[in-house]
């Protein structure tokens, strides 16, 4: 049942992850977050997927965290089960191997905008609204809305939404850099798919390396990205092959700096 809440469809080099809880405007609860994590793991392990589209079914992209899902939690469970789980899943999305495009065909508010911020790019249809309204009900953005979103959108854009209470129309969000491309109503997925296909024909290893290098500059898991890049380089060398062969043969390796 949980897997039906988040679908993965693969068409050529493009994978599409769809949040499928339209009766709740794709608001996130714990089973949905866990299902999303599993779908992201599946994408990571399928080399044929070179770009990922992240969509919401029905009229909403994602209405954020389901209030009914978190409001009944104790303070400890709210911190450990809710906030930390969301962070783990969103960090997984931000660090995903292939580039990701959030297709915002419905409103993206609170945790929904934090989810979109974890993608590499955002395509929004002109009718949608974006914002961080958490303070209006006495809570704060908890899934990196004041951290990753600041790095990606700029401090003043986030200040206007999270502190000033502004809900941005898509065009205003585009002008502030919160959204990368605008689409007419009903055309967001088509435009994002065309962009994804353009990205997919680029060198996959180079694309992956560029994404990690940008993550280092941005402060997204710099240590892990640095080690991954260095390890990938070493894996291509004859020195690695010489070292492994020597280990297996229980002899001293002869390195050639190649």
C-alpha positions as CSV (number, residue, x, y, z in Angstrom):
1,X,0.0,0.0,0.0
2,X,2.8,2.4,0.9
3,X,4.5,1.9,-2.4
4,X,1.4,3.1,-4.2
5,X,1.9,6.5,-2.5
6,X,5.0,7.1,-4.5
7,X,5.4,5.7,-8.0
8,X,8.5,5.4,-10.2
9,X,8.1,5.1,-14.0
10,X,11.0,4.8,-16.3
11,X,10.9,5.9,-20.0
12,X,14.3,5.6,-21.7
13,X,16.8,7.7,-19.7
14,X,14.2,9.6,-17.8
15,X,12.7,8.4,-14.5
16,X,9.5,10.0,-13.2
17,X,8.7,9.9,-9.4
18,X,5.1,10.8,-8.7
19,X,3.7,11.6,-5.3
20,X,0.3,10.0,-5.4
21,X,-1.9,11.2,-2.6
22,X,-4.0,13.6,-4.5
23,X,-6.9,13.7,-2.0
24,X,-4.5,15.4,0.4
25,X,-2.7,17.4,-2.3
26,X,0.2,15.0,-1.9
27,X,0.9,16.1,1.7
28,X,3.7,14.0,3.2
29,X,3.3,11.6,6.1
30,X,5.7,9.0,7.5
31,X,4.7,6.1,5.1
32,X,5.0,8.5,2.2
33,X,8.4,9.7,3.2
34,X,9.6,6.1,3.7
35,X,8.2,5.2,0.3
36,X,10.0,8.1,-1.3
37,X,13.2,7.0,0.2
38,X,12.9,3.6,-1.3
39,X,12.1,5.0,-4.7
40,X,15.2,7.2,-4.5
41,X,17.3,4.2,-3.6
42,X,15.8,2.4,-6.7
43,X,16.8,5.3,-8.9
44,X,20.3,5.3,-7.5
45,X,20.8,1.7,-8.5
46,X,19.4,1.9,-12.0
47,X,22.2,3.2,-14.2
48,X,19.9,3.7,-17.2
49,X,18.2,6.6,-15.4
50,X,20.1,9.8,-16.2
51,X,17.5,12.4,-15.2
52,X,14.6,12.3,-12.7
53,X,11.4,14.3,-12.8
54,X,9.6,14.8,-9.5
55,X,5.9,15.4,-9.8
56,X,2.7,15.5,-7.8
57,X,-0.5,13.7,-8.9
58,X,-3.7,15.8,-9.2
59,X,-4.0,19.5,-8.4
60,X,-1.1,19.8,-5.9
61,X,2.7,19.3,-6.2
62,X,3.0,18.9,-2.5
63,X,1.2,20.6,0.3
64,X,4.0,20.0,2.7
65,X,3.9,17.9,5.9
66,X,0.4,16.5,6.7
67,X,-0.6,18.3,9.8
68,X,-2.6,15.3,11.0
69,X,0.5,13.2,10.7
70,X,2.8,15.3,12.9
71,X,0.5,17.2,15.2
72,X,-0.3,14.2,17.4
73,X,3.4,13.3,17.9
74,X,5.2,13.9,21.2
75,X,7.9,16.5,21.2
76,X,10.6,13.7,21.1
77,X,8.9,11.8,18.3
78,X,8.3,15.1,16.4
79,X,12.1,15.7,16.4
80,X,13.3,12.2,15.9
81,X,10.7,10.5,13.8
82,X,9.4,13.5,11.8
83,X,12.1,16.1,11.4
84,X,15.0,13.8,11.1
85,X,13.2,11.4,8.7
86,X,12.3,14.3,6.5
87,X,15.9,15.5,6.5
88,X,17.3,12.1,5.6
89,X,14.9,11.7,2.7
90,X,15.4,15.3,1.4
91,X,19.2,14.9,1.7
92,X,18.9,11.7,-0.3
93,X,17.1,13.6,-3.0
94,X,19.6,16.4,-3.0
95,X,22.5,14.0,-3.3
96,X,20.9,11.7,-5.9
97,X,23.3,10.6,-8.7
98,X,21.3,11.9,-11.7
99,X,20.1,15.5,-12.0
100,X,16.5,16.1,-10.8
101,X,13.8,18.4,-11.9
102,X,10.8,19.3,-9.7
103,X,7.7,19.8,-11.8
104,X,5.6,22.2,-9.9
105,X,2.1,21.9,-11.5
106,X,0.3,22.7,-8.2
107,X,1.1,24.7,-5.2
108,X,4.3,24.0,-3.3
109,X,4.1,25.2,0.3
110,X,6.1,24.5,3.4
111,X,7.6,21.1,3.2
112,X,6.5,20.9,-0.4
113,X,8.7,23.8,-1.3
114,X,11.5,22.3,0.8
115,X,11.1,19.1,-1.3
116,X,11.3,21.1,-4.5
117,X,14.4,22.9,-3.2
118,X,16.1,19.6,-2.8
119,X,15.9,19.1,-6.6
120,X,18.5,20.5,-8.9
121,X,16.0,22.4,-11.0
122,X,12.4,23.6,-10.7
123,X,9.8,24.1,-13.5
124,X,6.7,25.8,-12.3
125,X,3.4,26.4,-14.1
126,X,2.3,30.0,-14.0
127,X,-0.8,29.6,-11.8
128,X,1.0,28.0,-8.8
129,X,1.9,29.5,-5.5
130,X,5.1,28.9,-3.4
131,X,5.9,29.8,0.2
132,X,6.9,28.9,3.7
133,X,3.7,29.5,5.8
134,X,4.8,27.5,8.8
135,X,5.0,30.4,11.2
136,X,1.3,31.2,10.6
137,X,0.4,28.0,12.6
138,X,3.2,28.4,15.1
139,X,5.9,26.1,13.7
140,X,9.1,26.7,11.7
141,X,10.4,25.2,8.5
142,X,11.9,21.9,9.6
143,X,13.2,20.2,6.4
144,X,15.9,22.7,5.5
145,X,13.7,25.6,4.5
146,X,16.0,28.0,6.3
147,X,19.2,26.2,5.3
148,X,19.3,24.5,1.9
149,X,16.6,26.9,0.6
150,X,18.8,29.9,1.6
151,X,21.8,28.5,-0.2
152,X,19.8,27.8,-3.4
153,X,17.3,30.7,-3.5
154,X,19.2,33.4,-1.6
155,X,18.6,34.7,1.9
156,X,16.2,37.5,1.0
157,X,13.8,35.3,-1.0
158,X,13.5,32.9,2.0
159,X,13.3,35.8,4.4
160,X,10.3,37.2,2.5
161,X,8.5,33.8,2.5
162,X,9.4,32.3,5.9
163,X,9.7,35.5,7.9
164,X,7.6,38.0,6.0
165,X,4.8,35.6,5.2
166,X,4.8,36.2,1.4
167,X,3.2,33.6,-0.8
168,X,4.8,34.0,-4.2
169,X,3.1,33.6,-7.5
170,X,5.2,31.6,-10.0
171,X,6.4,34.6,-12.0
172,X,7.6,36.4,-8.8
173,X,9.3,33.2,-7.7
174,X,11.0,33.0,-11.1
175,X,12.2,36.6,-10.9
176,X,13.8,35.7,-7.5
177,X,15.5,32.6,-8.7
178,X,13.3,30.2,-6.7
179,X,12.0,28.8,-10.0
180,X,14.2,28.1,-13.0
181,X,11.7,27.9,-15.8
182,X,8.0,28.9,-16.2
183,X,5.4,26.9,-18.1
184,X,1.9,27.5,-19.0
185,X,-0.8,25.7,-17.0
186,X,-0.9,22.0,-18.0
187,X,2.5,22.2,-19.8
188,X,4.9,21.8,-16.9
189,X,5.5,18.1,-17.3
190,X,6.0,18.4,-21.1
191,X,8.5,21.2,-20.7
192,X,10.4,19.5,-17.9
193,X,10.5,16.3,-20.0
194,X,12.0,18.1,-22.9
195,X,14.6,19.7,-20.6
196,X,15.3,16.3,-19.1
197,X,16.0,14.8,-22.5
198,X,18.4,17.6,-23.3
199,X,20.3,16.8,-20.1
200,X,20.2,13.0,-20.6
201,X,22.3,13.1,-23.8
202,X,25.2,14.8,-22.0
203,X,28.0,12.7,-20.7
204,X,26.6,10.8,-17.7
205,X,29.9,10.6,-15.8
206,X,30.7,14.2,-16.5
207,X,27.2,15.2,-15.4
208,X,27.5,13.3,-12.2
209,X,30.9,14.8,-11.5
210,X,29.7,18.3,-12.2
211,X,26.8,17.8,-9.9
212,X,29.1,16.7,-7.1
213,X,31.5,19.6,-7.6
214,X,28.7,22.0,-7.4
215,X,27.5,20.3,-4.2
216,X,31.0,20.9,-2.7
217,X,30.9,24.6,-3.6
218,X,27.3,24.8,-2.3
219,X,28.1,23.1,1.0
220,X,26.0,20.0,0.3
221,X,27.9,17.2,1.9
222,X,31.3,18.5,0.7
223,X,33.3,15.8,2.4
224,X,31.4,12.9,1.0
225,X,31.4,14.4,-2.5
226,X,35.1,15.1,-2.4
227,X,35.8,11.5,-1.4
228,X,33.5,10.2,-4.1
229,X,35.2,12.2,-6.8
230,X,38.7,11.2,-5.6
231,X,37.7,7.5,-5.3
232,X,36.2,7.6,-8.8
233,X,39.5,9.0,-10.2
234,X,41.6,6.4,-8.3
235,X,39.4,3.6,-9.6
236,X,40.5,4.4,-13.2
237,X,44.2,4.1,-12.5
238,X,46.6,1.3,-13.0
239,X,47.9,2.0,-9.5
240,X,44.6,0.7,-8.0
241,X,44.8,-2.4,-10.2
242,X,48.4,-3.0,-9.1
243,X,47.5,-2.6,-5.4
244,X,44.6,-5.0,-5.6
245,X,46.6,-7.6,-7.5
246,X,49.5,-7.3,-5.0
247,X,47.0,-7.7,-2.1
248,X,45.5,-10.8,-3.6
249,X,49.0,-12.2,-4.4
250,X,50.3,-11.4,-0.9
251,X,53.2,-9.4,-2.3
252,X,54.5,-5.8,-2.3
253,X,52.8,-3.6,-4.9
254,X,54.7,-1.9,-7.7
255,X,53.1,1.4,-8.3
256,X,53.7,3.3,-11.6
257,X,51.7,6.5,-11.0
258,X,49.4,5.7,-14.0
